[in-house]
Amino acid sequence: MEYEELTIEGRNAVIEAFRSGKTIDKLYLLEGCQDGPVMTIKREAKKCDTLVKYVTRERLNQLSQTGKHQGVIAVAAAYEYASVDDMLRAAKEKGEPPFLFLLDNIEDPHNLGAIIRTANLVGGHGVIIPRNRAVGLTATVAKASAGALNYTPVAKVTNLAKTIEDLKKEGLWFVCADMGGTPMYELNLKGPMGLVIGSEGEGVGRLVKEKCDMTAAIPMKGDIDSLNASVAAGVLAYEILRQRMM
C-alpha cells in the first residue's frame, strides 16, 4: 500500500487544511513574515495547538516539493490521531486489561512505525506519543508499521508525565525500559500496564521515569550496551504478553 507524504504548501492550501479539520503535525513558516494570510495561519495553528517552526527561506526551499511554498509549509498527519479515552474504551469492549505503549523522545520514524507494529501484534490497545520532540504519523511511519497503523490507534499528548498520572487513576501500572532497572523476568507485569520506552541516546526523560512504578532491564550478554528502541520495546512487550497468557 502506498502512502503519500502529506506536506501542504502555499498560504490558501494551508489555511483550508486547518479549517477542514485536518490534523497538522508541524508548521514551517518563513521567519519574520508578518502579513495578513500568515497571521491567519498562525491563529489557526494556535487554536489547534500545532507545533510552529520559524525557518529560513533556504530551509523552506529544501522542504518544498512544489517550489511554490509562499513561505508556508504544513506537515499533516498521514493518519488521524485517536484519544487516550478511545484506547481505554477499546480495552474495555474486548474485556481485557489495558496495555498501552508510551514513547518518550522517539524521533526516528522507522522506530515509531516498528513499535506500532509490535503493539498491534502483542494485543496493545494503543500508542501514546508526546506533541513535541517526537516524530508524528508521517508516511514513513505508516510504511514501517506494515499496515498496523490502520488497526492500532495512536494518541498525541501535550505532557507524557501528566498522562501517566491520569492513567494511574484508571488503574494502570507503568514500567519503563532502563538499563539500570530490575531484570524484567523478576517483575510482575500482569494487569493493566503502560510500557514506557525512550530513545537509544537519551532514554526515558527524568520526569517521565519518576512517574513509573517499575524500571525493567533487559538482560544483555553482548559487547555493546544498548538495543535499538523498537527492539527493546518488542522484547519487553513480549514478556508482558507472556505473563498475561499464563
N, C-alpha and C positions, 0 to 999 in steps of 0.2 A: 504494500500500500504506500502511495506517495503522500508526503506531507509538504505543503508549501511553507516557505519561511514567511511568516506573517509580519513583514515590515510594511508600514503605511507611510507614504511620503507626500508632502505638499500640505499646505495650510487647510484648504477646504476638506480634503480627504481625511485629515486627522480630526478636524472638528466634527465631521459627520460620524467618524468611528466612535468618538466619545459619546455623541448624542444618541447613537443607535444602541448604546449599552454594551458595546464590545469591551472585553477586559483588556486594558492596555497595561503591559508589564512595565515598560520603560519609555520615557520620552526624551529624545535628544533635541535640544534647542540651541540655536546659534547664540553664543554668549554676547550679551549687550543688546540684543534685539528687543525692542520695546513697543513695536507698532500694534495697532488695533487687533488684527487677527491673532497675533502671538499672545497678546494679553488675554484674549478669549480662550485660547488653548490652555494657557496657564491656569485660568479659573476652573476650566473643566477638569484639568489634571488634579487640582487641589481638592475638588469635590469628590473625585474618585480615589484619592489617596495614592496617586501614581508617582513612582519614583522619577524625578526630573534630573537630567544631567545637562549641564551647560558646557558646550564643546566648541572647538574652533571650526571654521569653515572647511579646513583641510580634513578634519575628522569626519564631518558630515559627508564630504565628497567620497571618503573611503567607504562609509557605511551605505551610501546610496546605490541602489540598483537601477534607478531610472535616470539619474543625473538631473532630476528636477525636484529637489527636496524643498526649495524655498525656505531653507533654514529650519525645517521641522521634519523629524523622522520619529515615528512611533513604532514600538515593537509590541505586537499584540500576542496574547497567549494563543498557542495553536489549539488549545482546548479550554473550555470553561472551568473555572475553579469551583470546587464544592465547599461546603461549610463543615466545620468540625461536628456540628449537630447532625448533619447528614450521615456522617460516619457512625456516630453512636446509634442513630436510628437503624442503620443497616445491620449493625451487630445484633440489636435487639430483635429485629424482624427474623434474623436467622437463628435466634435463640443461642447466641454464642457470646462469651465474654469478649469485650472489645480488645482488639490487637491493632495498635497504631504505630506508625513509624514517624519519628520526629527528626528532622535533619537540620543540623546547625553548621553553617559555613560551607555547605556543599556548593561549589561554584562550577564544577565540571558537568556539562550536560550529559555526557556518557555515563557518569556515576549516577546522576539522578535517574536517568532512564533505566539503568540496570537495577537500581533499588526499587523502583516502581514495579518492575518485572518480578523481582523476588517477592515483594509484598503481595502481589497477586497470587503467586504460586504457594505461599505458606498460609494463605487464607487471611491476610491482613485486611482490615476494614478501611484503611486509608493512609495517606502520606501527608504529613504537615511540614510545610517549609516556611521560613521567615520571609517577610517582604523585602528586606534589604540584605545585601551581601549574600545573595543566593541566586542561582540560575532559576528562571521561570520555565513555563511549559513551551519551549521552543520546538521547532520541527526536529532538531537533532535529538532532543529528549524523547519525543514521540517515537522516532525511529529506534532509538536504543531500548525503548521499553517493549519492543516487539509486539505491539498491539495491546499491551496490558493497560495502557492509558485509557483505552475505551471502557475498561471494567473497574479499574481501581481509582477511586476519587483522590484528588489532591487539593488540599486547602492551603491558603496563604494567610499567615497571621502577622500582626504587627510586632508582637512580643512573645517569643517562644517560652520564656520563663513564666510569664503570666498564664499562658495557655496550659502549661503543666500544672500550675496551681489550680486553675479552674477544673481540669480533668481529674485531679486528685479528689475533688469534691464529688465527682461522679464515680469514685471508687477505683480509679486506675492506680497502678504502681508503676514506677519508672526505673528503668535500668539503662545506664549509659555505658558505651564501649570505652574502656580506658585501660591502657597497658599496666597501670599501677593498681588495678582493681582486684577483686576476688576471682579466682579461676571460675569460669562460667559454669562448670559442672557441679560446683558446690552451692550454687544459688537456687532458690525456689522461684521459678519463673512461670508458675501456673497462674491462672486467673486473669483478670483484666490488666492488660500490660501495654505500656508505652516503651518502645525501643528507641533510644536516642543515639544518633550517630553523628560524628563530626568529620571534618576533612582530615586528610592524612597529615597535612602540615600543622594545622592549629589544633586539631581535635575538637572536643566539645568546649564551648566557652565557659568561663568560670561561673557566671551567674546561672547558666542553664544546668551545669553539673551540680551546683549546690542544691538545686531543686530535686535532683534524682534521689530515689530511695536506695539504689544499689549501683555499684560500678562493677562491670564484668570484664575480666581479662580473658583473651583468647590464648590458649597455650601455644607457644611457638618454639620450634626446635632448630630453626634455620640460622643463617648468618646475618640476615637483615632484620631490622627491628619493627617493621610495621607492615600491615596489609593494606591494599587498596581499600578505600572506604566502602565501595559496593560489595567487595568480597567479605569484609568484616561484617557488614550488615547481613549478608547471606548466612555466614557461619552462626551468628547469634540468633538470627531468625529461625534457623532450623533447629537449634537447641530449644528455643521456646516452643516450636511446633512439636518436637519430640516429647517434651514434658506435658504438653496439652493432650497428646494422644495416649499417654499412659493411663 
